[in-house]
Amino acid sequence: MQGGTMMASETTAMTDPDRIWTEAAVRLRSEIGDGPFSSYIAPSAVRMDSSGQLILVTPTAYARDWVRKNALRRVNELWLGLDGLSRRLEVRCRAEMGSVPPASAVQGAPAPSAPSAGFQPMPAPTVGPVADGPRAVRAAGLQDRLTFDGFVEGHGNAFALAIAKQVAAWADGHFNPVFLCGPYGFGKTHLLNAIAWEAQRLRPEARVVYLTAERFLSTFVKAMQDRQTAAFKDSLRNADMLLIDDVQFVGGKTSTQEELLSTLTALIQDGRRVVLSADRPPLALTEIEPRLRGHMASGLTCPIEPGDRALKLAVARNRLEALSRLGVVDGVIGDAVLEHLVDRTPGSMRELEGAVTTLAAVSGGRLSALTVEDTQKLLGAALRGGPERRITVDEIQKTVSEHFNLKQADLLSERRTRSVARPRQIAMYLCKQHTTRSYPDIGRRFGGRDHTTVLHGVRKIDSLLATDEQIARDVETLTRKLRG
């Protein structure tokens, strides 16, 4: 008992931040478990900023937010129980700190000869075409909000999401490379961002590199101009995980395709992880050299299909919740208003999120007071650049006919061949989406058809949007044309 009192007295008299953190970390590990400790606490380190404030520095913003939410209060309780100077810790990520020396070095105390369990020194930033660790992905344009927590799962993306989480967890598997494909704006970039953040969180020492194809191209060209191609190659081929977004944009760039092919070959042969994305499956990228297409198609292809209405509603609600947490909006939007918002934004998820953000801004944040009529006026002015342009049935028929290389009269005829019937159903669907015409009225405008025929056509296209990539692409293109 007496010995225990003496030990407590000695520990509470500590002032060296390294010793305090080592002791606090040991206790924290026993309380929160090895899993969370290894993921969030072990890669962190205590630093002191220029004002003398002690900072717990996490490797990523994701880890910082987790610590703030789940552990910071307990960390400070443990720290205050050990620190003879009664100081408190704040938490920041490396990107917010830059290069800051250990707290003990600032105080003039000798640094530990080796890192203790739970304490990792912050690596110095590296210079080169691609930097190490979290700096690499941030420098390449990774977005903090695009994590798995913010991704809304639905029927069309569930498989791709499951594979993405498996890749991010560094799980052993035979799927390399993984190729995500689907229309613009339905989650490919979000999943690549989420994979990079999670993979870096789970293995802070790993080299995770995220690039858009455009950045890969521009960096490679600059490296050739500066005669730094060897450094460029090393920066990518030393990656533990390489993620490249929108690879369709390297089409037609012969030297860039050759370099990308060499990079993929080297990484895959060494067992490094590769994740790619494009707007089409690998074998449909006809503008890309066949050998490169073959490498892209040699792993697992994960299609991401356009979201159905239920998923779009969930995405809209998720965006509103995010804006609410930021204090941008006040109140809860009504279901009728939300459904109208989704129906008025038939394009990509990215466009839908933009519409939600725009509505929140132009409404002054008071969403709970909005009616459907208010939403029509606000969206009409904000998203269409003025009073909403009225789209007519005749305009839809002409636009659809031109798109499918048909005559407008074909859509009104009795012809039932697939080459005519499917465009006719798409035109009916667009009429229901973009005009106020009733089913019977639309039927009359399509050669005197019964309203049940129109209803069947609209429902058919609505269901195909979730399963047929080409139909979804056609509808999205036609919608853009109709909006002018």
Beta strands, then each sheet from edge to edge (+ up, - down):
strand 1: 45-48
strand 2: 54-58
strand 3: 89-93
strand 4: 178-181
strand 5: 208-212
strand 6: 241-245
strand 7: 273-278
strand 8: 300-303
sheet 1: 1+ 2- 3-
sheet 2: 5+ 6+ 7+ 4+ 8+
end
